[in-house]
Amino acid sequence: MEGLEKITSLAKRRGFVYPGSEIYGGLSGFYDFGPLGVELKFNIKQAWWSEMVQMKDDIKGLSSAIIMNPKIWEASGHLSGFSDLLVECPKCHKRFKTEDLTKKGDSFVCPECDNTFQSKARQFNLMFKTFVGPAEDSVSAAYLRPETAGGIFVNFKNVLDTTRLKIPFGIAQIGKAFRNEINPKDFIFRTREFEQMELEYFVKPEEADRYFKEWVETRFDWYQTLGLKNIRKREQAKEERAHYSKATVDIEYQFPFGWQEIEGIANRSDFDLKAQMKFSGKDLNYFDEETKEKFVPYVIEPSAGVERIFFALLCEAYAEEQIAKNEKRIVLKLNPQLAPYKVAVFPLLANKPKLVELARSIYKNLKKDFAVAWDDRGNIGKRYFSQDEIGTVLAVTVDFQSLEDQTVTLRDRDTTKQIRTSTSELKEVIKKIINGEEFLKFGKLVK
Ligand code: ATP
């Protein structure tokens, strides 16, 4: 787990992730995202939205409320069935999910204090309860959504009525979800507040199996384009699956603590629309204009967690490299599209006003198109290393030659190679590198 510690410490030290409410000693299961973390999160969401909504004709977006009528969760089965089996160790009083404990005959073994004990497990509902309005009574009870999907099912008719979507079609949503996890752990892997990126793709029942398989492949490919290599697909056994699922395939990443789910693709059948229809009394059938048939569609759901992808990306990108005899660097080899900063701009020396002036104007100009960092402290080598550590893709250095011929050096994060390029072409060159059309290798641009 040494690797894990290095990543969490980098995340804190450089402003990706802070423990939540830190000055009060924290709050278990909650994290805050710092200046770089918020950029990386934003870029992950942007990449998902672009792929799943902007590039698609048959998928539209939605942003529904976090707190909704509690009937939704009664209908979906979350109120009665969204629970984990909980046991408490009588010695150290720590609480665990039974599935996280090892068993010795009829007894459990506590992973905290090694106590062997017998205990009856009890069902613990994972939804956070709150009250709407001033009275704290059962009529005003409500829940923070445990998944964003609920908001999509209850807006199924609204979206159909306000668009010209025809089956098969999808509704996508990115937003916060909350689960009162018994045992939050593994940094930002299992938290109590997190962001989901979910698609509900509605299909004819007889076509559900085909679309399910297609979505599993499409989603798996997406992770590969992000740069995640240590991934695999795993089909859930029947007893593992959520109550609404007919089939589920998890996409898993090999974290330092083992293979774990980052996205689940489920065939939720017509379970949700039928349930919401029953509880609301509203007709949520789909009417097929061509066949004049009325039916409840099946739904395929790819559901991903932003923080888990974020964490997987950090694990995959983190590298320590010996680049000279006495020189080591830490580098985050993030996909350029996801990197918090695309470029850093440096004047070679901070005490030469002409260099600073030119560097400043290049910086300002690049900022119109990219996320750009500025650094004029210490020596150039240190500045490069500092940017490598946060995954900045390129570094532009303005030196004395720049004042004479309007060229700058452009350094590549992954190879540390440099080329000279004219300031007039700089934007174009950077754009091509960020978009993956060209790479900086062996000191010159190659296609
Ligand atoms: P797990 O089995 O790990 O608890 P799950 O199967 O309950 O996860 P889903 O209900 O399928 O998770 O949720 C879809 C996605 O939401 C997950 O793949 C994950 O990326 C994210 N997610 C779920 N629970 C959490 C959590 N407690 N913290 C962070 N992300 C989560």
Residues whose N, C-alpha, C, O or C-beta is under 5 A from the ligand:
A	BS01	ATP	R179 E181 I188 F189 R190 T191 F194 E261 I262 E263 G264 S303 A304 G305 R308
